[in-house]
């Protein structure tokens, strides 16, 4: 098949790449921006979780970033599995923004209910991202380039890191004492690592990192395959 046939669709591939990079960049930036911004601008120390920054002056950054990620994911169109999982992850991201975690020190009534809904959305969001990294991003059609082999390793590492952080977060909540949680903020660090893994995975998928070198004309079979045959 002549790759030149696909040339009019070059902008479509570039749009997908930009979308992936945008999602990844927001993910990588979010935890440090929240922590550093709260400390510098509002004299707030490290909180128990990333979501807890909802109750600081960084609320707008948190809500805006989650909604942006959600909209990007809802707009993500590729294969059927990617579309469905992107919609699930996008709805979960927006749900995280609209249903905040319970404030530190707990809450009563509807505050607790909203906090539980937040946890459900968080679990769905991270599970969906892990599936993207482990099963969807690693697919390929035909022979893999050397960098695609490396990218698949990165995807799998990121996916298992997200899974490990979810499991450790549950174990921490069940078995770690309150004094240790207050002193070391384990949930914040686990969430941060999971979000960074998600961000790196999407940056690599957008080929902001470890991208294949394009052909001399800037357009070839690999890019065409990304639109019509499946992920490269």
Secondary structure, 3 states (H helix, E strand, C coil): CCHHHHHHHHHHHHHHHHHHHHHHHHHHHHHHHHHHHHHHHHCCCCCCCCHHHHHCCCHHHHHHHHHHHHHHHHHCCCCHHHHHHHHHHHHHHHHHHHCCCCCCCCCCCHHHHHHHHHHHHHHHHHHHHHHHHHHHCCCCCCCCCHHHHHHHHHHHHHHHHHHHHHHHHHHHHHHCCHHHHHHHCHHHHHHHHHHHHHHHHHHHHCCCCCCCCCCCCCCCHHHHHHHHCCCC
